[in-house]
Amino acid sequence: MESWLKESGAVGLDDLELANFQVTGRGVRSLQYYKEGERVLTIPCGILWTVEHAYADPLLGPALRSVQPPLTVEDTLATYILFVRSRKSGYNGLRSHVTALPTSYSSSIFFTENELEVCAGTSLYTITKQLKRQIEEDYAGLVARIFGQYQDLFPLDKFTIEDYKWALSTVWSRGMDFVLPDENSIRLLAPFADMLNHSSEVKQCHVYDASSGNLSVLAGKDYKAGDQVFINYGPLPNNRLLRLYGFVLSSNPNDSYDIVLSTHPTAPFWEQKQKLWISAGLDSTCTISLTLTDPLPKNVLRYLRIQRLDESDLSVMQVDTTDGIINESNEVEVLQFLVGSFCGLLEDFGTQLEMLEEQLAASVHPPGGNAWAAAHVSLGEQRVLRLARKRADVGEGEICRHWRDARIATRFLGLLCYVGGAKR
């Protein structure tokens, strides 16, 4: 692969090499010193895996163009990779890259039922179940729309559902996404650059030059000869790292839980509430991330305050004023709902946090294995939800105390007025 890359104009390969590392497995090792910000590697446009290149291929392109509506970006790239892998001749450079790819992946769609059950109750568990069903439906669609129509290009023994899952995982785990100056986006795979592993300790350092179409990697920190060179995938929670990339980080500070808030259009006063949601930058259905640093985001409260407005509240609200408390009864109702919801979500976890911690300490789940990774996803999501429940519970208590104190104060003032009036 390296010879082909150099012949194709790749820059920087003489000072890098593929190597196996104890923790991360295969990665890229530096053979010289790099200062942070220095260019490490450039992969030219012509050898990147992109949708544009797939459509430009003289064999694959006509088949892709015949499919309407067009395949998704993910399916186009997955088909492109499988097409190149299936060719007995030609495509030598791209096939050398495919040969260097992992033969299997550890993302959650490949977990056994028992391994996935370790994270029962998590968003990962639900999404993985949905993904498995969606992949089966999408594969059947590909067979009907393109694979079965062009069996000379797509021999079905090399385009099985297991092949499709492998190719999808290749795109998920090795694809890079960039926003272009015209606000469109591009997803690409860059040979050799896709061997770089993730570290949250380096700055985001892979860049796409829209004018040249080249992909470059800069040093995200200072490196000396012998160091592993990293890129940063971004501040991702374990549930996403495991679903897309097949690994987790212990005590990941970016762990999160996505909560979906929705209101049916037949609900009372829906149109009025919809206007308020829009003015608050929300919608009638919202997905909001709860995080370790912000376990109860303001937008969760704003959404639910609007959802629980009654007719009398709506009659006096001309614009969105839900950034703060509307009234005590509305706020208590919102917080009580959240406490109950968080309790219900936590009860749905197959294994509670304390038990998971004991199991991990006792190596019940072999370190680095699928069940071990699933346990870390469950730990992270439960920690976030417990913080969110505590925040809602404390908020409810404060509102109730404030409400009680205000009522006592009102009664006391009334009593003073009565006593004063009696004296007069």
C-alpha positions in Angstrom: 0.0 0.0 0.0 2.8 2.5 0.9 4.4 2.1 -2.5 1.2 2.9 -4.3 0.5 5.9 -2.0 4.0 7.3 -2.7 3.6 6.8 -6.5 0.3 8.6 -6.3 1.8 11.7 -4.6 1.2 11.0 -0.9 3.7 13.0 1.3 5.1 12.1 4.7 5.2 8.3 4.5 9.0 8.0 4.7 8.8 9.3 8.3 5.9 7.1 9.4 5.3 3.3 9.8 2.5 1.0 10.7 3.1 -0.7 14.0 1.3 -2.7 16.7 0.9 -1.0 20.1 0.0 -2.7 23.4 -3.2 -0.7 24.2 -4.6 0.4 20.9 -3.4 -2.4 18.6 -2.3 -1.4 15.1 -1.5 2.3 14.6 1.0 4.7 13.1 4.4 5.3 14.6 6.6 8.4 14.1 10.1 7.9 12.9 11.2 11.5 13.6 10.4 14.5 15.8 7.3 16.5 15.0 6.4 19.9 16.5 2.7 20.5 17.2 1.0 21.9 14.1 3.6 20.5 11.7 2.3 18.6 8.7 2.7 14.9 9.2 1.0 13.3 6.2 -0.9 14.3 3.0 -3.1 12.0 1.0 -3.9 13.4 -2.4 -7.4 13.8 -3.7 -7.1 11.2 -6.5 -6.8 8.2 -4.2 -9.4 9.1 -1.6 -12.6 7.0 -1.3 -15.4 9.4 -2.0 -18.9 9.3 -3.5 -17.6 11.4 -6.4 -14.9 8.8 -7.2 -17.4 6.0 -7.0 -19.7 7.6 -9.5 -16.7 8.4 -11.8 -15.6 4.7 -11.9 -16.2 3.4 -15.5 -17.7 0.1 -14.3 -19.3 1.0 -11.0 -20.5 4.5 -11.9 -23.2 3.5 -14.5 -24.7 1.0 -12.1 -24.9 3.6 -9.3 -26.4 6.2 -11.6 -29.2 3.8 -12.6 -30.5 3.6 -9.0 -33.2 6.2 -8.2 -33.4 7.6 -5.7 -29.6 7.5 -5.3 -28.0 5.3 -2.6 -27.0 7.0 0.7 -23.5 8.2 1.1 -22.8 5.3 3.5 -24.2 2.7 1.1 -22.4 4.2 -1.9 -19.0 4.0 -0.1 -19.8 0.5 1.3 -20.7 -0.7 -2.2 -17.5 0.9 -3.6 -15.3 -0.8 -1.1 -17.0 -4.2 -1.6 -16.8 -3.7 -5.4 -13.0 -3.1 -5.3 -12.5 -6.0 -2.9 -14.4 -8.4 -5.3 -12.3 -7.5 -8.4 -9.9 -10.2 -9.5 -7.8 -7.7 -11.5 -7.3 -4.0 -11.8 -7.7 -1.5 -8.9 -4.4 -2.7 -7.6 -3.8 0.4 -5.5 -7.2 0.5 -3.9 -7.2 -3.2 -3.4 -3.9 -2.9 -1.5 -5.7 -0.6 0.9 -8.6 -2.9 1.3 -6.2 -5.8 2.0 -4.7 -3.7 4.8 -8.1 -3.1 6.5 -9.2 -5.2 9.5 -11.0 -8.4 8.6 -13.4 -8.0 11.4 -14.7 -5.2 13.7 -15.8 -4.9 17.3 -18.6 -2.4 16.9 -21.8 -3.2 18.7 -23.7 -4.7 15.7 -21.4 -7.7 15.9 -22.1 -8.4 19.6 -23.7 -11.6 20.6 -27.1 -11.3 22.4 -25.4 -12.1 25.8 -22.7 -9.4 25.2 -25.3 -6.8 24.3 -27.5 -7.7 27.3 -24.7 -6.3 29.5 -25.7 -2.8 28.5 -29.5 -3.5 28.5 -31.3 -0.2 29.3 -28.8 2.0 27.5 -29.3 4.0 24.4 -26.7 1.9 22.7 -28.7 -1.3 23.4 -31.8 0.2 21.8 -30.0 1.8 18.8 -28.0 -1.4 18.1 -31.2 -3.5 18.1 -32.7 -1.0 15.7 -29.5 -0.9 13.5 -29.5 -4.6 13.1 -33.0 -4.6 11.8 -32.3 -1.5 9.6 -29.2 -3.2 8.1 -31.3 -6.2 7.1 -33.9 -4.0 5.4 -31.2 -1.9 3.7 -29.3 -5.0 2.5 -32.5 -6.4 1.0 -33.1 -3.1 -0.7 -29.6 -3.1 -2.2 -30.1 -6.6 -3.5 -33.3 -5.6 -5.2 -32.2 -2.3 -6.5 -28.6 -2.8 -7.6 -26.8 -6.0 -6.5 -29.4 -8.3 -8.1 -29.7 -6.1 -11.2 -25.9 -6.3 -12.0 -24.7 -9.6 -10.8 -21.7 -9.5 -13.2 -20.5 -6.5 -11.1 -21.8 -7.7 -7.7 -21.6 -11.5 -7.4 -23.9 -12.2 -4.5 -21.4 -14.6 -2.9 -19.1 -11.6 -2.3 -21.9 -9.2 -1.5 -23.5 -11.1 1.4 -25.2 -9.3 4.4 -22.0 -10.1 6.4 -19.9 -8.5 3.7 -22.2 -5.5 3.8 -22.0 -5.2 7.6 -18.2 -5.3 7.3 -18.2 -2.6 4.7 -20.6 -0.4 6.7 -18.3 -0.7 9.7 -15.3 0.2 7.6 -17.1 3.4 6.6 -18.3 4.2 10.1 -15.0 3.6 11.8 -12.6 5.0 9.2 -14.6 7.7 7.4 -13.8 11.4 8.0 -16.5 14.1 7.7 -15.9 17.7 6.7 -18.0 20.7 6.1 -17.2 22.5 2.9 -17.1 26.3 2.3 -20.4 26.1 0.5 -21.9 24.5 3.6 -22.2 21.1 1.9 -20.4 18.2 3.5 -18.1 15.4 2.3 -17.4 12.0 3.8 -14.2 10.3 2.7 -11.8 7.5 3.6 -8.1 8.2 3.3 -5.7 5.3 2.9 -3.0 5.1 5.6 -4.5 8.1 7.4 -7.3 5.8 8.4 -4.9 3.8 10.4 -4.4 6.6 12.9 -6.0 5.9 16.3 -8.0 8.3 18.5 -6.7 10.2 21.5 -8.5 12.9 23.4 -5.1 14.3 24.5 -4.3 15.7 21.0 -5.9 18.5 19.2 -8.2 17.9 16.2 -5.6 17.8 13.5 -7.0 16.2 10.3 -8.0 18.8 7.7 -9.5 18.7 4.2 -8.4 21.3 1.6 -11.5 21.9 -0.5 -9.5 23.7 -3.2 -7.1 20.8 -3.8 -9.2 18.0 -2.5 -6.3 16.7 -0.4 -6.5 15.3 3.1 -3.7 16.3 5.5 -2.9 15.3 9.1 -1.0 17.7 11.3 0.7 16.9 14.6 -1.9 17.3 17.3 1.0 17.6 19.8 4.8 17.3 19.9 6.0 13.8 18.9 9.4 12.2 19.3 10.7 9.3 17.2 8.9 6.1 18.3 5.7 7.8 19.5 2.3 6.7 18.3 0.7 9.5 16.2 -2.9 10.1 16.9 -5.9 12.1 15.6 -8.9 13.2 17.7 -12.3 11.9 16.6 -13.9 14.6 18.8 -15.6 14.7 22.3 -17.6 11.5 21.8 -19.4 9.4 24.5 -18.7 5.7 24.9 -22.1 4.8 23.5 -21.1 6.3 20.2 -17.5 5.2 20.3 -18.5 1.6 20.7 -21.3 1.8 18.1 -19.1 3.4 15.4 -15.5 2.6 16.2 -15.6 -0.5 18.4 -13.9 0.8 21.5 -14.6 2.7 24.7 -12.6 4.9 27.1 -12.6 4.1 30.8 -14.2 7.0 32.8 -15.0 8.8 29.6 -15.6 12.5 30.6 -17.8 12.9 27.5 -20.3 10.2 28.4 -23.9 11.2 27.8 -27.5 10.0 27.5 -29.8 11.3 24.7 -33.3 11.9 25.9 -36.1 12.2 23.4 -39.0 14.7 24.2 -42.0 14.5 22.0 -45.6 15.8 22.0 -48.3 14.4 19.6 -50.0 17.0 17.4 -53.4 16.0 18.8 -52.4 17.1 22.3 -54.4 20.1 23.7 -53.2 23.5 22.6 -50.5 21.9 20.4 -50.4 24.7 17.8 -49.9 27.4 20.5 -47.2 25.3 22.2 -45.5 24.6 18.9 -45.0 28.3 18.3 -43.5 28.7 21.7 -41.1 25.7 21.1 -40.0 27.3 17.8 -39.4 30.7 19.5 -37.3 28.8 22.0 -35.2 27.2 19.3 -36.9 23.8 19.9 -39.5 21.6 18.1 -42.4 19.4 19.1 -39.9 16.5 19.0 -36.4 17.1 20.4 -33.4 14.9 21.2 -31.3 16.5 23.9 -28.0 15.2 25.3 -27.6 14.9 29.1 -24.0 15.0 30.0 -21.8 14.6 33.0 -21.1 18.4 33.0 -24.7 19.4 32.2 -27.0 16.5 33.3 -30.1 18.6 33.2 -29.8 21.1 30.3 -31.8 24.2 30.2 -33.6 23.1 27.0 -35.0 20.1 28.7 -36.7 22.4 31.2 -37.8 24.8 28.6 -39.4 22.1 26.5 -41.3 20.6 29.4 -42.4 24.0 30.8 -44.1 24.7 27.5 -45.5 21.1 27.2 -47.2 21.5 30.6 -48.7 25.0 30.1 -52.5 25.1 30.7 -55.0 27.3 29.1 -54.7 30.1 31.7 -50.9 30.1 31.3 -51.1 30.3 27.5 -53.6 33.1 27.6 -51.0 35.5 29.1 -47.9 34.2 27.2 -47.4 36.1 24.0 -43.8 35.1 23.4 -41.5 32.4 24.9 -40.6 33.3 28.5 -39.7 29.7 29.5 -36.0 30.5 30.1 -36.9 30.8 33.7 -39.6 29.5 36.0 -43.1 30.2 34.8 -44.9 29.5 38.1 -44.3 27.2 41.0 -47.0 24.6 40.0 -45.7 24.3 36.5 -42.1 23.9 37.7 -43.0 21.3 40.3 -44.9 19.3 37.7 -42.0 19.4 35.3 -39.4 18.4 37.9 -41.6 15.6 39.4 -42.1 14.3 35.9 -38.3 14.3 35.3 -37.6 12.6 38.6 -40.1 9.9 37.9 -38.8 9.5 34.3 -35.2 9.2 35.4 -36.1 6.7 38.1 -37.9 4.6 35.4 -35.0 4.8 33.0 -32.5 3.7 35.7 -34.7 0.8 36.7 -34.6 -0.5 33.1 -30.9 -1.0 33.2 -30.2 -4.8 33.2 -27.4 -4.4 35.7 -27.2 -1.6 38.2 -24.2 0.6 38.5 -22.8 -0.8 41.8 -23.0 -4.3 40.5 -21.3 -3.4 37.2 -18.5 -1.8 39.2 -18.1 -5.0 41.2 -18.1 -7.1 38.1 -15.5 -5.0 36.4 -13.3 -5.0 39.5 -13.5 -8.8 39.7 -12.8 -9.2 35.9 -16.2 -11.0 35.4 -16.1 -9.4 31.9 -12.6 -10.0 30.4 -10.9 -6.6 30.0 -11.0 -5.3 26.5 -13.7 -7.7 25.4 -17.1 -6.9 24.1 -19.0 -7.4 27.4 -16.4 -5.3 29.2 -16.9 -2.5 26.6 -20.7 -2.8 27.0 -20.4 -2.5 30.8 -18.5 0.8 30.4 -21.3 2.2 28.2 -23.8 1.2 30.9 -21.7 2.7 33.7 -21.4 6.1 31.8 -25.1 6.4 31.0 -26.2 5.4 34.5 -23.9 8.0 36.0 -25.3 10.7 33.8 -28.9 9.7 34.6 -28.2 9.6 38.3 -26.8 13.1 38.2 -29.8 14.3 36.2 -32.2 12.7 38.7 -30.4 14.3 41.6 -30.4 17.7 39.9 -34.2 17.4 39.3 -34.9 16.2 42.8 -32.9 19.0 44.3 -34.7 21.5 42.1 -38.1 20.2 43.1 -37.1 20.4 46.8 -36.0 24.0 46.4 -39.2 25.0 44.6 -41.4 23.3 47.2 -39.5 25.0 50.1 -39.7 28.3 48.4 -43.4 27.9 47.8 -44.0 26.8 51.4 -41.9 29.7 52.8 -43.8 32.2 50.5 -47.1 30.9 51.7 -46.0 31.1 55.4 -44.8 34.6 54.8 -48.0 35.6 53.1 -50.0 34.2 56.1 -47.8 36.0 58.6 -48.2 39.3 56.8 -51.9 38.8 56.7 -51.9 38.1 60.4 -49.8 41.3 61.0 -52.3 43.3 59.0 -55.2 41.8 61.0 -53.5 42.6 64.3 -52.7 46.1 63.2 -56.3 46.7 62.1 -57.6 45.4 65.3 -55.4 47.8 67.3 -56.7 50.7 65.3 
